[in-house]
Amino acid sequence: MSFKEIWDFIQEQILGMKWLNQWIGNLLSGMGIDLNSRWGGSIQFFIYDVIKITFLLCLLIFFILVLCQDLVQVKMRFSSS
């Protein structure tokens, strides 16, 4: 595998969550919703975007909390010296 193939995989599947969009599309198709219609495509996009944004916000909040916790510990070490 070349670097470009690896980067494309990371960008599309991990960062872009293409797998989630495909999964939601399969789920909606199984429910009988036509994804090629305006309503079907809009429903798929809305569900996909809500899940993706919620996940990314939770991930961001987690990393900020971890960073703040580390900064508090460093501050306490320096203040006790």
BASEFI-76571 format. One record per residue: residue number from 1; residue in one letter; x, y, z of N, C-alpha, C, CB in turn. Coordinates in Angstrom, 2 decimals. Glycine has a CB too. Example, Ala and Ser with C-alpha at 12.3 -4.5 7.8 and 13.67 -1.06 7.14 Angstrom:
{k: 1	r: A	neast: 13.19	nnorth: -5.69	nup: 7.80	caeast: 12.30	canorth: -4.50	caup: 7.80	ceast: 13.20	cnorth: -3.30	cup: 7.80	cbeast: 11.31	cbnorth: -4.47	cbup: 9.05}
{k: 2	r: S	neast: 12.85	nnorth: -2.25	nup: 7.08	caeast: 13.67	canorth: -1.06	caup: 7.14	ceast: 12.90	cnorth: 0.03	cup: 7.87	cbeast: 14.08	cbnorth: -0.60	cbup: 5.72}
***
This chain:
{k: 1	r: M	neast: 0.83	nnorth: -1.19	nup: 0.00	caeast: 0.00	canorth: 0.00	caup: 0.00	ceast: 0.88	cnorth: 1.25	cup: 0.00	cbeast: -0.95	cbnorth: 0.00	cbup: 1.22}
{k: 2	r: S	neast: 0.49	nnorth: 2.18	nup: -0.80	caeast: 1.24	canorth: 3.42	caup: -0.86	ceast: 0.71	cnorth: 4.39	cup: 0.19	cbeast: 1.15	cbnorth: 4.05	cbup: -2.27}
{k: 3	r: F	neast: 1.48	nnorth: 5.43	nup: 0.41	caeast: 1.09	canorth: 6.45	caup: 1.39	ceast: -0.22	cnorth: 7.12	cup: 1.00	cbeast: 2.20	cbnorth: 7.51	cbup: 1.53}
{k: 4	r: K	neast: -0.41	nnorth: 7.35	nup: -0.30	caeast: -1.64	canorth: 7.98	caup: -0.78	ceast: -2.86	cnorth: 7.11	cup: -0.49	cbeast: -1.55	cbnorth: 8.26	cbup: -2.28}
{k: 5	r: E	neast: -2.75	nnorth: 5.80	nup: -0.70	caeast: -3.87	canorth: 4.90	caup: -0.42	ceast: -4.20	cnorth: 4.90	cup: 1.06	cbeast: -3.54	cbnorth: 3.48	cbup: -0.89}
{k: 6	r: I	neast: -3.18	nnorth: 4.90	nup: 1.91	caeast: -3.40	canorth: 4.91	caup: 3.35	ceast: -4.05	cnorth: 6.23	cup: 3.77	cbeast: -2.07	cbnorth: 4.71	cbup: 4.11}
{k: 7	r: W	neast: -3.54	nnorth: 7.34	nup: 3.23	caeast: -4.11	canorth: 8.65	caup: 3.58	ceast: -5.56	cnorth: 8.77	cup: 3.09	cbeast: -3.26	cbnorth: 9.77	cbup: 2.98}
{k: 8	r: D	neast: -5.85	nnorth: 8.28	nup: 1.89	caeast: -7.22	canorth: 8.32	caup: 1.37	ceast: -8.17	cnorth: 7.50	cup: 2.26	cbeast: -7.27	cbnorth: 7.78	cbup: -0.07}
{k: 9	r: F	neast: -7.69	nnorth: 6.34	nup: 2.72	caeast: -8.50	canorth: 5.52	caup: 3.62	ceast: -8.79	cnorth: 6.26	cup: 4.92	cbeast: -7.81	cbnorth: 4.19	cbup: 3.92}
{k: 10	r: I	neast: -7.77	nnorth: 6.87	nup: 5.51	caeast: -7.95	canorth: 7.61	caup: 6.76	ceast: -8.91	cnorth: 8.77	cup: 6.55	cbeast: -6.60	cbnorth: 8.13	cbup: 7.30}
{k: 11	r: Q	neast: -8.72	nnorth: 9.49	nup: 5.46	caeast: -9.55	canorth: 10.67	caup: 5.21	ceast: -11.01	cnorth: 10.31	cup: 4.93	cbeast: -8.98	cbnorth: 11.46	cbup: 4.03}
{k: 12	r: E	neast: -11.24	nnorth: 9.26	nup: 4.17	caeast: -12.61	canorth: 8.90	caup: 3.80	ceast: -13.31	cnorth: 8.10	cup: 4.88	cbeast: -12.61	cbnorth: 8.12	cbup: 2.50}
{k: 13	r: Q	neast: -12.67	nnorth: 7.07	nup: 5.38	caeast: -13.35	canorth: 6.13	caup: 6.27	ceast: -13.32	cnorth: 6.56	cup: 7.74	cbeast: -12.74	cbnorth: 4.77	cbup: 6.13}
{k: 14	r: I	neast: -12.21	nnorth: 7.12	nup: 8.18	caeast: -12.09	canorth: 7.46	caup: 9.60	ceast: -12.55	cnorth: 8.89	cup: 9.85	cbeast: -10.65	cbnorth: 7.27	cbup: 10.08}
{k: 15	r: L	neast: -11.97	nnorth: 9.85	nup: 9.16	caeast: -12.34	canorth: 11.25	caup: 9.38	ceast: -13.68	cnorth: 11.58	cup: 8.75	cbeast: -11.26	cbnorth: 12.16	cbup: 8.82}
{k: 16	r: G	neast: -13.94	nnorth: 11.07	nup: 7.57	caeast: -15.18	canorth: 11.37	caup: 6.87	ceast: -16.34	cnorth: 10.50	cup: 7.28	cbeast: -14.98	cbnorth: 11.26	cbup: 5.41}
{k: 17	r: M	neast: -16.06	nnorth: 9.42	nup: 7.99	caeast: -17.08	canorth: 8.46	caup: 8.44	ceast: -17.98	cnorth: 8.00	cup: 7.30	cbeast: -17.92	cbnorth: 9.08	cbup: 9.55}
{k: 18	r: K	neast: -17.36	nnorth: 7.67	nup: 6.18	caeast: -18.11	canorth: 7.20	caup: 5.02	ceast: -18.86	cnorth: 5.91	cup: 5.34	cbeast: -17.17	cbnorth: 6.98	cbup: 3.81}
{k: 19	r: W	neast: -18.27	nnorth: 5.08	nup: 6.19	caeast: -18.90	canorth: 3.83	caup: 6.59	ceast: -20.23	cnorth: 4.09	cup: 7.30	cbeast: -17.95	cbnorth: 3.03	cbup: 7.49}
{k: 20	r: L	neast: -20.29	nnorth: 5.17	nup: 8.10	caeast: -21.52	canorth: 5.51	caup: 8.81	ceast: -22.62	cnorth: 5.92	cup: 7.83	cbeast: -21.27	cbnorth: 6.63	cbup: 9.82}
{k: 21	r: N	neast: -22.24	nnorth: 6.70	nup: 6.82	caeast: -23.20	canorth: 7.13	caup: 5.81	ceast: -23.75	cnorth: 5.92	cup: 5.04	cbeast: -22.55	cbnorth: 8.13	cbup: 4.83}
{k: 22	r: Q	neast: -22.88	nnorth: 4.98	nup: 4.71	caeast: -23.32	canorth: 3.79	caup: 4.00	ceast: -24.23	cnorth: 2.93	cup: 4.89	cbeast: -22.11	cbnorth: 2.96	cbup: 3.52}
{k: 23	r: W	neast: -23.90	nnorth: 2.81	nup: 6.15	caeast: -24.69	canorth: 2.03	caup: 7.08	ceast: -26.10	cnorth: 2.62	cup: 7.25	cbeast: -23.98	cbnorth: 1.94	cbup: 8.44}
{k: 24	r: I	neast: -26.15	nnorth: 3.95	nup: 7.41	caeast: -27.44	canorth: 4.62	caup: 7.53	ceast: -28.25	cnorth: 4.46	cup: 6.24	cbeast: -27.25	cbnorth: 6.12	cbup: 7.87}
{k: 25	r: G	neast: -27.58	nnorth: 4.56	nup: 5.09	caeast: -28.26	canorth: 4.36	caup: 3.81	ceast: -28.84	cnorth: 2.97	cup: 3.69	cbeast: -27.30	cbnorth: 4.61	cbup: 2.66}
{k: 26	r: N	neast: -28.08	nnorth: 1.96	nup: 4.11	caeast: -28.59	canorth: 0.58	caup: 4.08	ceast: -29.77	cnorth: 0.41	cup: 5.02	cbeast: -27.48	cbnorth: -0.41	cbup: 4.44}
{k: 27	r: L	neast: -29.70	nnorth: 1.03	nup: 6.19	caeast: -30.78	canorth: 0.94	caup: 7.16	ceast: -32.06	cnorth: 1.59	cup: 6.63	cbeast: -30.37	cbnorth: 1.60	cbup: 8.48}
{k: 28	r: L	neast: -31.92	nnorth: 2.78	nup: 6.05	caeast: -33.09	canorth: 3.47	caup: 5.51	ceast: -33.65	cnorth: 2.75	cup: 4.28	cbeast: -32.72	cbnorth: 4.91	cbup: 5.14}
{k: 29	r: S	neast: -32.78	nnorth: 2.20	nup: 3.46	caeast: -33.25	canorth: 1.42	caup: 2.30	ceast: -34.01	cnorth: 0.20	cup: 2.75	cbeast: -32.07	cbnorth: 1.00	cbup: 1.39}
{k: 30	r: G	neast: -33.53	nnorth: -0.42	nup: 3.82	caeast: -34.23	canorth: -1.58	caup: 4.37	ceast: -35.60	cnorth: -1.22	cup: 4.92	cbeast: -33.40	cbnorth: -2.21	cbup: 5.46}
{k: 31	r: M	neast: -35.77	nnorth: 0.02	nup: 5.31	caeast: -37.07	canorth: 0.49	caup: 5.82	ceast: -37.99	cnorth: 0.92	cup: 4.67	cbeast: -36.86	cbnorth: 1.66	cbup: 6.80}
{k: 32	r: G	neast: -37.48	nnorth: 0.87	nup: 3.43	caeast: -38.30	canorth: 1.20	caup: 2.28	ceast: -38.23	cnorth: 2.65	cup: 1.85	cbeast: -39.70	cbnorth: 0.85	cbup: 2.55}
{k: 33	r: I	neast: -37.26	nnorth: 3.41	nup: 2.35	caeast: -37.12	canorth: 4.82	caup: 1.98	ceast: -36.23	cnorth: 4.92	cup: 0.75	cbeast: -36.54	cbnorth: 5.66	cbup: 3.16}
{k: 34	r: D	neast: -36.70	nnorth: 5.64	nup: -0.27	caeast: -35.93	canorth: 5.84	caup: -1.51	ceast: -34.89	cnorth: 6.92	cup: -1.27	cbeast: -36.87	cbnorth: 6.22	cbup: -2.71}
{k: 35	r: L	neast: -33.62	nnorth: 6.53	nup: -1.29	caeast: -32.53	canorth: 7.47	caup: -1.01	ceast: -32.25	cnorth: 8.40	cup: -2.17	cbeast: -31.28	cbnorth: 6.72	cbup: -0.66}
{k: 36	r: N	neast: -32.78	nnorth: 8.10	nup: -3.35	caeast: -32.57	canorth: 8.95	caup: -4.51	ceast: -33.57	cnorth: 10.10	cup: -4.58	cbeast: -32.63	cbnorth: 8.13	cbup: -5.76}
{k: 37	r: S	neast: -34.61	nnorth: 10.04	nup: -3.75	caeast: -35.57	canorth: 11.14	caup: -3.71	ceast: -35.02	cnorth: 12.25	cup: -2.83	cbeast: -36.95	cbnorth: 10.66	cbup: -3.21}
{k: 38	r: R	neast: -35.61	nnorth: 13.41	nup: -2.93	caeast: -35.15	canorth: 14.55	caup: -2.10	ceast: -35.34	cnorth: 14.26	cup: -0.61	cbeast: -35.91	cbnorth: 15.83	cbup: -2.47}
{k: 39	r: W	neast: -36.50	nnorth: 13.72	nup: -0.26	caeast: -36.79	canorth: 13.45	caup: 1.14	ceast: -35.89	cnorth: 12.35	cup: 1.69	cbeast: -38.25	cbnorth: 13.05	cbup: 1.32}
{k: 40	r: G	neast: -35.71	nnorth: 11.30	nup: 0.94	caeast: -34.87	canorth: 10.19	caup: 1.40	ceast: -33.42	cnorth: 10.61	cup: 1.59	cbeast: -34.93	cbnorth: 9.05	cbup: 0.41}
{k: 41	r: G	neast: -32.89	nnorth: 11.36	nup: 0.63	caeast: -31.52	canorth: 11.85	caup: 0.74	ceast: -31.36	cnorth: 12.83	cup: 1.88	cbeast: -31.08	cbnorth: 12.49	cbup: -0.55}
{k: 42	r: S	neast: -32.39	nnorth: 13.66	nup: 2.09	caeast: -32.34	canorth: 14.63	caup: 3.19	ceast: -32.37	cnorth: 13.94	cup: 4.54	cbeast: -33.51	cbnorth: 15.61	cbup: 3.08}
{k: 43	r: I	neast: -33.21	nnorth: 12.91	nup: 4.67	caeast: -33.27	canorth: 12.17	caup: 5.93	ceast: -31.95	cnorth: 11.48	cup: 6.21	cbeast: -34.41	cbnorth: 11.14	cbup: 5.89}
{k: 44	r: Q	neast: -31.36	nnorth: 10.87	nup: 5.18	caeast: -30.06	canorth: 10.20	caup: 5.35	ceast: -29.00	cnorth: 11.20	cup: 5.77	cbeast: -29.64	cbnorth: 9.49	cbup: 4.05}
{k: 45	r: F	neast: -28.94	nnorth: 12.34	nup: 5.11	caeast: -27.93	canorth: 13.35	caup: 5.43	ceast: -28.13	cnorth: 13.88	cup: 6.85	cbeast: -27.98	cbnorth: 14.50	cbup: 4.42}
{k: 46	r: F	neast: -29.39	nnorth: 14.14	nup: 7.24	caeast: -29.67	canorth: 14.68	caup: 8.57	ceast: -29.23	cnorth: 13.72	cup: 9.66	cbeast: -31.16	cbnorth: 15.00	cbup: 8.71}
{k: 47	r: I	neast: -29.62	nnorth: 12.45	nup: 9.54	caeast: -29.25	canorth: 11.46	caup: 10.55	ceast: -27.73	cnorth: 11.30	cup: 10.61	cbeast: -29.92	cbnorth: 10.10	cbup: 10.26}
{k: 48	r: Y	neast: -27.10	nnorth: 11.20	nup: 9.44	caeast: -25.65	canorth: 11.05	caup: 9.36	ceast: -24.94	cnorth: 12.24	cup: 10.00	cbeast: -25.21	cbnorth: 10.89	cbup: 7.90}
{k: 49	r: D	neast: -25.38	nnorth: 13.44	nup: 9.69	caeast: -24.73	canorth: 14.64	caup: 10.21	ceast: -24.92	cnorth: 14.79	cup: 11.71	cbeast: -25.26	cbnorth: 15.86	cbup: 9.51}
{k: 50	r: V	neast: -26.11	nnorth: 14.49	nup: 12.22	caeast: -26.35	canorth: 14.59	caup: 13.66	ceast: -25.46	cnorth: 13.62	cup: 14.42	cbeast: -27.83	cbnorth: 14.31	cbup: 13.99}
{k: 51	r: I	neast: -25.36	nnorth: 12.39	nup: 13.97	caeast: -24.51	canorth: 11.40	caup: 14.64	ceast: -23.05	cnorth: 11.80	cup: 14.55	cbeast: -24.72	cbnorth: 10.00	cbup: 14.03}
{k: 52	r: K	neast: -22.60	nnorth: 12.22	nup: 13.37	caeast: -21.19	canorth: 12.59	caup: 13.17	ceast: -20.81	cnorth: 13.80	cup: 14.02	cbeast: -20.92	cbnorth: 12.88	cbup: 11.69}
{k: 53	r: I	neast: -21.62	nnorth: 14.84	nup: 14.02	caeast: -21.30	canorth: 16.05	caup: 14.78	ceast: -21.33	cnorth: 15.76	cup: 16.27	cbeast: -22.29	cbnorth: 17.19	cbup: 14.43}
{k: 54	r: T	neast: -22.30	nnorth: 14.98	nup: 16.73	caeast: -22.37	canorth: 14.62	caup: 18.15	ceast: -21.13	cnorth: 13.85	cup: 18.56	cbeast: -23.63	cbnorth: 13.80	cbup: 18.44}
{k: 55	r: F	neast: -20.73	nnorth: 12.88	nup: 17.76	caeast: -19.53	canorth: 12.09	caup: 18.07	ceast: -18.28	cnorth: 12.96	cup: 18.11	cbeast: -19.35	cbnorth: 10.97	cbup: 17.04}
{k: 56	r: L	neast: -18.11	nnorth: 13.83	nup: 17.12	caeast: -16.93	canorth: 14.67	caup: 17.07	ceast: -16.90	cnorth: 15.68	cup: 18.21	cbeast: -16.86	cbnorth: 15.40	cbup: 15.74}
{k: 57	r: L	neast: -18.06	nnorth: 16.23	nup: 18.60	caeast: -18.11	canorth: 17.13	caup: 19.75	ceast: -17.76	cnorth: 16.41	cup: 21.04	cbeast: -19.49	cbnorth: 17.77	cbup: 19.86}
{k: 58	r: C	neast: -18.27	nnorth: 15.20	nup: 21.21	caeast: -17.92	canorth: 14.42	caup: 22.41	ceast: -16.43	cnorth: 14.11	cup: 22.45	cbeast: -18.73	cbnorth: 13.11	cbup: 22.45}
{k: 59	r: L	neast: -15.86	nnorth: 13.78	nup: 21.32	caeast: -14.43	canorth: 13.52	caup: 21.24	ceast: -13.61	cnorth: 14.76	cup: 21.57	cbeast: -14.06	cbnorth: 13.00	cbup: 19.85}
{k: 60	r: L	neast: -14.02	nnorth: 15.90	nup: 21.05	caeast: -13.35	canorth: 17.16	caup: 21.33	ceast: -13.45	cnorth: 17.51	cup: 22.81	cbeast: -13.94	cbnorth: 18.28	cbup: 20.48}
{k: 61	r: I	neast: -14.61	nnorth: 17.37	nup: 23.40	caeast: -14.78	canorth: 17.66	caup: 24.83	ceast: -13.92	cnorth: 16.73	cup: 25.67	cbeast: -16.26	cbnorth: 17.52	cbup: 25.23}
{k: 62	r: F	neast: -13.85	nnorth: 15.46	nup: 25.30	caeast: -13.02	canorth: 14.52	caup: 26.03	ceast: -11.55	cnorth: 14.94	cup: 26.02	cbeast: -13.16	cbnorth: 13.12	cbup: 25.44}
{k: 63	r: F	neast: -11.03	nnorth: 15.30	nup: 24.84	caeast: -9.63	canorth: 15.70	caup: 24.76	ceast: -9.37	cnorth: 17.00	cup: 25.50	cbeast: -9.21	cbnorth: 15.84	cbup: 23.31}
{k: 64	r: I	neast: -10.31	nnorth: 17.92	nup: 25.50	caeast: -10.14	canorth: 19.16	caup: 26.25	ceast: -10.12	cnorth: 18.87	cup: 27.74	cbeast: -11.26	cbnorth: 20.16	cbup: 25.91}
{k: 65	r: L	neast: -10.99	nnorth: 17.99	nup: 28.22	caeast: -11.00	canorth: 17.62	caup: 29.63	ceast: -9.70	cnorth: 16.95	cup: 30.04	cbeast: -12.18	cbnorth: 16.70	cbup: 29.94}
{k: 66	r: V	neast: -9.18	nnorth: 16.07	nup: 29.21	caeast: -7.91	canorth: 15.41	caup: 29.51	ceast: -6.78	cnorth: 16.43	cup: 29.56	cbeast: -7.59	cbnorth: 14.32	cbup: 28.46}
{k: 67	r: L	neast: -6.77	nnorth: 17.36	nup: 28.62	caeast: -5.74	canorth: 18.39	caup: 28.59	ceast: -5.84	cnorth: 19.28	cup: 29.82	cbeast: -5.86	cbnorth: 19.23	cbup: 27.32}
{k: 68	r: C	neast: -7.05	nnorth: 19.70	nup: 30.19	caeast: -7.22	canorth: 20.55	caup: 31.37	ceast: -6.80	cnorth: 19.82	cup: 32.63	cbeast: -8.68	cbnorth: 21.01	cbup: 31.49}
{k: 69	r: Q	neast: -7.11	nnorth: 18.54	nup: 32.73	caeast: -6.72	canorth: 17.76	caup: 33.90	ceast: -5.20	cnorth: 17.70	cup: 34.01	cbeast: -7.30	cbnorth: 16.35	cbup: 33.83}
{k: 70	r: D	neast: -4.52	nnorth: 17.51	nup: 32.89	caeast: -3.06	canorth: 17.49	caup: 32.91	ceast: -2.50	cnorth: 18.85	cup: 33.30	cbeast: -2.51	cbnorth: 17.07	cbup: 31.54}
{k: 71	r: L	neast: -3.10	nnorth: 19.93	nup: 32.81	caeast: -2.61	canorth: 21.27	caup: 33.15	ceast: -2.81	cnorth: 21.56	cup: 34.63	cbeast: -3.33	cbnorth: 22.32	cbup: 32.30}
{k: 72	r: V	neast: -3.91	nnorth: 21.10	nup: 35.21	caeast: -4.16	canorth: 21.30	caup: 36.64	ceast: -3.11	cnorth: 20.56	cup: 37.45	cbeast: -5.58	cbnorth: 20.84	cbup: 37.03}
{k: 73	r: Q	neast: -2.78	nnorth: 19.34	nup: 37.04	caeast: -1.78	canorth: 18.57	caup: 37.77	ceast: -0.41	cnorth: 19.23	cup: 37.69	cbeast: -1.70	cbnorth: 17.15	cbup: 37.22}
{k: 74	r: V	neast: -0.06	nnorth: 19.76	nup: 36.53	caeast: 1.23	canorth: 20.45	caup: 36.38	ceast: 1.24	cnorth: 21.70	cup: 37.23	cbeast: 1.51	cbnorth: 20.80	cbup: 34.90}
{k: 75	r: K	neast: 0.17	nnorth: 22.45	nup: 37.23	caeast: 0.08	canorth: 23.67	caup: 38.05	ceast: 0.20	cnorth: 23.33	cup: 39.52	cbeast: -1.25	cbnorth: 24.40	cbup: 37.78}
{k: 76	r: M	neast: -0.41	nnorth: 22.24	nup: 39.96	caeast: -0.33	canorth: 21.87	caup: 41.37	ceast: 1.09	cnorth: 21.45	cup: 41.75	cbeast: -1.31	cbnorth: 20.73	cbup: 41.69}
{k: 77	r: R	neast: 1.80	nnorth: 20.80	nup: 40.84	caeast: 3.19	canorth: 20.41	caup: 41.12	ceast: 4.07	cnorth: 21.64	cup: 41.30	cbeast: 3.74	cbnorth: 19.52	cbup: 39.98}
{k: 78	r: F	neast: 3.88	nnorth: 22.64	nup: 40.41	caeast: 4.71	canorth: 23.84	caup: 40.49	ceast: 4.34	cnorth: 24.70	cup: 41.69	cbeast: 4.57	cbnorth: 24.67	cbup: 39.21}
{k: 79	r: S	neast: 3.08	nnorth: 24.73	nup: 42.08	caeast: 2.66	canorth: 25.55	caup: 43.21	ceast: 3.08	cnorth: 24.95	cup: 44.54	cbeast: 1.16	cbnorth: 25.75	cbup: 43.18}
{k: 80	r: S	neast: 3.24	nnorth: 23.63	nup: 44.59	caeast: 3.65	canorth: 22.99	caup: 45.84	ceast: 5.16	cnorth: 23.05	cup: 46.06	cbeast: 3.20	cbnorth: 21.54	cbup: 45.87}
{k: 81	r: S	neast: 5.91	nnorth: 23.42	nup: 45.03	caeast: 7.37	canorth: 23.48	caup: 45.14	ceast: 7.83	cnorth: 24.74	cup: 45.85	cbeast: 8.02	cbnorth: 23.42	cbup: 43.76}
***
